[in-house]
Amino acid sequence: MASVEIRDLRKSFGPIETIHGVTIDVPDGEFVALVGPSGCGKSTILRLLAGLEEVTAGTISIGGRVINEVEPKHRDIAMVFQNYALYPHMTVAENMGFSMRLLKKSKEEIRREVGSAAEILGLTPYLGRYPKQLSGGQRQRVAMGRAIVRQPQVFLFDEPLSNLDAQLRVQMRAELKAIHNRLKVTTIYVTHDQVEAMTMADRIVVMKDGYVMQAGAPLDLYDQPANTFVARFVGSPSMNIFAADVSGGQVQFAGTDWCAAPADLAGAVQMGIRPEHFTIGEGGAVLAVENVDPTGSETLVQGQLGGVPATVLLRTRAAVRAGDLLPVAVRPELIHLFDAESGDTLPMNSEGL
């Protein structure tokens, strides 16, 4: 196992720079997720780590060793791809042990390591089967088993669960986390699914357009987003963002005072409220309900608040219908304020907390 240090990393394709001075530290044994929308650069960073792309500037170190010029096969990493990349003519056991065969390991050592990985992944009954005889989840386990038998310093995962159905993704998330807890191998995991990142990672790095927007523990990013991009991206349903005004020391929107504003703040701001932080009650603003989605234990309500689309998540089976006028409010300490132009978070004073 080893730490990973990325320092001022840059990547250009011709005249176009796609990664702009990214710095990320991954301590030994940590599970870090890189998240962001398509095209944000997260998969490019993974390919740079794996040696599949050349670094334009900056350094990548594994275990204190700079690997910019090190060939992929000598970086001591194992990568699991979205499409599994299994050899169809090889059995499960042969697929899992293939890299060890290339390293000229003995048959006994290969058998032992493949057997151990198969036991961890629940693949022992399938070692003699071929990929076409396996389900999608089983194929993904084989791809992970192939990585495990190498006993690398670092695991790299590139959206490994995106081809699975929703129920299987949930199951595989739990299994991946359990494997990491057991093996304690440094892991960098790329995904566009922030729920996946929130439930699996020790730390999340949120990216946009080749820049790091914020990095931290999942709940820290959820509770204290650095800007409106992170606020919207982390959390499902995403945070509501409203264009508000500060007047008389109060943050005002839709004809309602929502919370006290910092003493030196005036004019336009952006106000953020998570859907689950709304409560139904007199004295708040009025939500004109347009759509109601009951999910059993929760009710997702969408409508217009002050003429702006808003989402409210109620933790009950609420008797709400389209066309209702629903009074909603939120506790002041749960409100987030952001700069109207930059979108950066604004510190709240003691009265606004």
Residue pairs with C-beta under 8 A, 6 or more apart in sequence:
1 28
1 29
1 153
1 184
1 185
1 186
2 28
2 62
2 63
2 64
2 76
2 153
2 154
2 186
3 25
3 26
3 27
3 28
3 61
3 62
3 63
3 64
3 186
4 24
4 25
4 26
4 49
4 60
4 61
4 62
4 154
4 186
4 188
5 24
5 25
5 26
5 59
5 60
5 61
5 64
6 22
6 23
6 24
6 25
6 45
6 49
6 58
6 59
6 60
6 61
7 23
7 58
7 59
7 60
7 61
8 21
8 22
8 23
8 57
8 58
8 59
9 19
9 21
9 22
9 23
9 24
9 45
9 48
9 55
9 57
9 58
9 59
9 60
10 17
10 19
10 20
10 21
10 22
10 55
10 56
10 57
10 58
11 17
11 18
11 19
11 41
11 44
11 48
11 53
11 55
11 56
12 18
12 56
17 56
17 210
18 41
18 44
18 210
19 41
19 44
19 45
19 48
19 56
19 210
20 209
20 210
20 211
21 58
21 211
22 41
22 45
22 58
22 207
22 210
22 211
22 212
23 212
24 32
24 45
24 205
24 212
24 215
26 32
26 186
26 188
27 186
28 186
29 184
29 185
29 186
30 186
30 187
30 202
30 203
31 177
31 180
31 187
31 189
31 200
31 201
31 202
31 203
32 187
32 188
32 189
32 201
32 202
32 203
32 204
32 205
33 188
33 189
33 190
33 191
33 196
33 197
33 200
33 201
33 203
33 204
33 205
34 42
34 45
34 46
34 188
34 189
34 190
34 191
34 205
34 207
35 42
35 190
35 191
35 192
35 193
35 194
35 197
35 204
35 205
35 206
35 207
35 233
36 42
36 192
36 206
36 207
36 208
36 213
36 233
37 192
37 208
37 233
38 192
39 209
40 207
40 208
40 209
40 210
41 207
41 209
41 210
42 190
42 207
43 158
43 159
43 190
44 53
45 190
46 79
46 156
46 158
46 188
46 190
47 53
48 54
48 55
48 60
49 60
49 75
49 77
49 154
49 156
49 188
50 72
50 75
50 77
50 79
50 156
51 67
51 70
51 71
51 72
51 75
52 72
55 68
59 66
59 68
60 66
60 67
60 68
61 67
62 75
62 76
62 77
62 153
62 154
63 153
67 75
76 152
76 153
76 154
77 152
77 153
77 154
77 155
77 156
78 99
78 146
78 147
78 148
78 150
78 152
78 154
78 155
78 156
79 147
79 155
79 156
79 157
79 158
80 140
80 143
80 144
80 147
80 155
80 156
80 157
80 158
80 160
81 143
81 158
81 160
82 158
82 159
82 160
82 162
82 163
83 163
84 131
84 139
84 140
84 142
84 143
84 163
85 143
86 95
86 131
86 139
86 142
86 143
86 146
87 94
87 95
87 98
87 131
88 130
88 131
88 132
89 130
90 98
90 130
90 131
91 127
91 128
91 129
91 130
92 118
92 123
92 126
92 127
92 128
92 129
92 130
92 131
92 134
92 142
92 145
93 114
93 118
93 127
93 128
95 131
95 142
95 145
95 146
96 114
96 117
96 118
96 123
96 127
96 142
96 145
96 146
96 149
97 110
97 111
97 113
97 114
97 149
98 146
99 146
99 149
99 150
100 109
100 110
100 113
100 114
100 149
100 150
101 110
105 113
110 149
113 149
113 151
114 127
114 145
114 149
115 124
116 149
117 123
117 145
117 148
117 149
118 124
118 126
118 127
118 145
120 145
120 148
120 179
120 182
120 183
121 141
121 142
121 144
121 145
121 148
121 175
121 179
122 141
123 138
123 141
123 142
123 145
126 133
126 134
126 138
126 142
131 139
131 142
134 142
136 163
136 164
136 165
136 168
137 164
137 168
137 171
137 172
140 160
140 161
140 163
140 164
140 172
141 175
143 160
144 160
144 176
144 179
147 155
148 179
148 183
152 185
153 185
153 186
154 185
154 186
154 187
154 188
155 185
155 186
155 187
155 188
156 187
156 188
156 190
157 176
157 187
157 188
157 189
157 190
158 190
159 190
159 191
159 192
160 172
160 176
160 189
161 168
161 169
161 172
161 173
161 176
161 191
161 193
161 196
162 191
162 192
162 193
164 172
169 196
173 196
173 199
173 200
176 200
177 199
177 200
180 187
180 200
189 197
189 200
189 201
191 197
194 204
194 233
194 234
194 235
194 236
195 236
197 204
197 218
198 204
198 218
198 222
198 234
201 218
202 217
203 215
203 216
203 217
203 218
204 215
204 216
204 217
204 218
204 221
204 234
205 212
205 214
205 215
206 212
206 213
206 214
206 215
206 221
206 229
206 230
206 233
206 234
207 213
208 229
213 226
213 227
213 229
213 230
214 221
214 225
214 226
214 227
214 230
216 224
218 234
221 230
221 234
222 234
222 235
224 345
225 231
225 234
225 239
225 272
225 336
225 345
226 344
226 345
227 338
227 342
227 343
227 344
227 345
228 241
228 270
228 272
228 338
228 343
229 343
231 238
231 239
231 241
231 272
231 336
231 338
231 345
232 238
232 239
232 241
235 274
237 275
237 300
237 311
237 313
238 311
239 272
239 273
239 274
239 275
239 336
240 272
240 273
240 274
240 275
240 305
240 310
240 311
241 270
241 271
241 272
241 338
242 253
242 254
242 270
242 271
242 272
242 273
242 305
242 306
242 308
242 310
243 253
243 268
243 270
243 271
243 308
243 340
244 251
244 252
244 253
244 258
244 268
244 269
244 270
244 271
245 251
245 252
245 253
245 267
245 268
245 269
246 252
246 261
246 265
246 266
246 267
246 268
246 269
247 266
249 260
249 261
249 263
250 257
250 258
250 259
250 260
250 261
251 257
251 258
251 259
251 260
251 261
251 269
251 271
251 335
251 337
251 352
252 258
253 271
253 285
253 306
254 285
254 286
254 305
254 306
254 307
254 308
255 285
255 306
256 284
256 285
258 271
258 330
258 332
258 335
259 332
259 333
259 335
259 348
259 352
260 332
260 349
260 351
260 352
261 269
261 337
261 349
261 352
262 337
262 346
262 347
262 348
262 349
262 352
263 349
265 337
265 346
267 340
268 340
269 337
269 338
269 339
269 340
269 346
270 337
270 338
270 339
270 340
270 343
271 335
271 336
271 337
271 338
272 335
272 336
272 337
272 338
273 330
273 334
273 335
273 336
274 334
275 300
275 311
275 312
275 313
276 313
276 315
277 330
277 331
277 334
278 312
278 313
278 314
278 328
278 329
278 330
279 328
279 329
279 330
279 331
280 314
280 318
280 326
280 327
280 328
281 327
281 328
281 329
282 327
283 327
283 329
284 327
284 328
284 329
284 330
285 305
285 306
285 327
285 328
285 329
286 305
286 325
286 326
286 327
286 328
287 301
287 303
287 304
287 305
287 310
287 312
287 325
287 326
287 327
287 328
288 303
288 304
288 305
288 325
288 326
289 301
289 302
289 303
289 320
289 321
289 322
289 323
289 324
289 325
289 326
290 302
290 303
290 304
290 322
291 301
291 302
291 303
291 322
292 299
292 300
292 301
292 302
292 320
292 321
292 322
293 299
293 300
293 301
293 302
294 300
294 317
296 317
297 315
297 317
298 313
298 314
298 315
298 316
299 313
299 314
299 316
299 317
299 318
299 320
300 311
300 312
300 313
300 314
301 311
301 312
301 313
301 314
301 318
301 320
301 326
302 309
302 310
302 311
302 312
303 309
303 310
303 312
303 326
304 310
305 328
312 326
312 328
314 320
320 326
332 352
332 353
333 352
333 353
335 348
335 352
336 345
337 345
337 346
337 348
337 352
338 344
338 345
338 346
339 345
339 346
